[in-house]
């Protein structure tokens, strides 16, 4: 910062130089660039050395105060707002006038911007000269390379933290303090040297105060906005925490509902299992009933077979009885035929005896013929009896054979039918058992899959919650660490700026005021930037 105290060289520059801008640190405020530095200030770089002759006024003749021409006039007290309203209402501004005023304001803004650029360039040159002097002084140090590296790192550190909001606030406060210091020095110098410029100085002071108030109001607005943003961020964090707590509550309810659903599913599975067991028992009961029916049918079949065998035996017995009856009848017939034959022989003998006794040869021949005829008749009957006997035996044997074959065929058909029915029943039972076994395995597989799905889902949800919790914890710890490091860096930068203010010979009261304001800002920023979890 250049020295604005008076020196012997200011008379040469009096009213010969254009108005300059404010100090380098004041260039950050674009709205207070209308500050005018007096032409009598020293432009020489004195490396921040104090000047003992602060208010040197040699060579300047004070002007006499102006007398007002309107002392005898009558004054009327009108409020400022009413006066402004009357002025505004009395003026009729045309479009051309508005355009002219707008052009003038733009030209004035461009001019002020050019002056600010020139002031920046001049202060930049002054800074370069000061840096050259500092570099020349630093050449005497032992390790220039180490100092260069540290200076580069310090410059990078400062450049990095110049964008922080707290550092910007500190720059604004330091700038305002320097502006106040410069303004106080200017007011004192102008009061002692140029009393005739009191009105202009007061106007300048009002402008400076207004600009300072405007800057302070803007700074307060920014600070309030930042505080509101931080409060909003803290409220958002609290809201997120409440939402997270609500989500945990909902998750607990969901887990409870899942457990309830799982319990209901287990109960339903148990109920289905009981129904399946009852169905299996019912099927087994039906199978047992069918088996009992099969056993009963088998017993009935055996009974029928026994009855058929008994009937066959009875038929055989009847056949044997009939055969014995027939044989007995045949024997009786034979006995009768034999008796008849014996009677006939006896008659023949009697006839022969009679013939032999009484008849002639002719009668003997007729007797012989009669005897032969009787013998032929007897032999014919014997042959017919033998043939009839053989035919009866043959018919009986064929009937017995047919009866045996029919019985065997009927028994074989009944056995085959019963065996087929039994095999069909066994196959159906096996198919039912296989189907039940397959259905049971499918139910077991679905139940195991459902249980594993529920376990995996609960495990995935738990892992996701743990992952989110760890991520939030790591982010919160990293954010707190970055905030602590940022606060430490900001304090270091602000302390360096305060040391620079002391090195620039700024009055101590301004430095104390700046330290007090910075301590309040740092404390409020720390309190608002760290929300309670």
Secondary structure, DSSP 8 states (H G I E B T S, - for coil): ----S--GGGGTTTTTS--B---GGGGG-STTTT--B-TTS--S--TT---S-TT--TT---------TTSSS------HHHHHHHHHHH----HHHHHHHHHHHHHHHHHHHHHHHHHHHHHHHHHHHHHHHHHHHHTTSS-HHHHHHHHHHHHHHHHHHTTSHHHHHHHHHHHHHHHHHHHHHHHHHHHHH-GGGHHHHHHHHHHHHHHHHHHHHHHHHHHHHHHHHHHHHHHHHHHHHHHHHHHHHHHHHHHHHHHHHHHHHHHHHHHHHHHHHHHHHHHHHHHHHHHHHHHHHHHHHHHHHHHHHHHHHHHHHHHHHHHHHHHHHHHHHHHHHHHHHHHHHHHHHHHHHHHHHH--HHHHHHHHHHHHHHHHHHHHHHHHHHHHHHHHHHHHHHHHHHHHHHHHHHHHHHHHHHHHHHHHHHHHHHHHHHHHHHHHHHHHHHHHHHHHHHHHHHHHHHHHHHHHHHHHHHHHHHHHHHHHHHHHHHHHHHHHHHHHHHHTT--HHHHHHHHHHHHHHHHHHHHHHS---
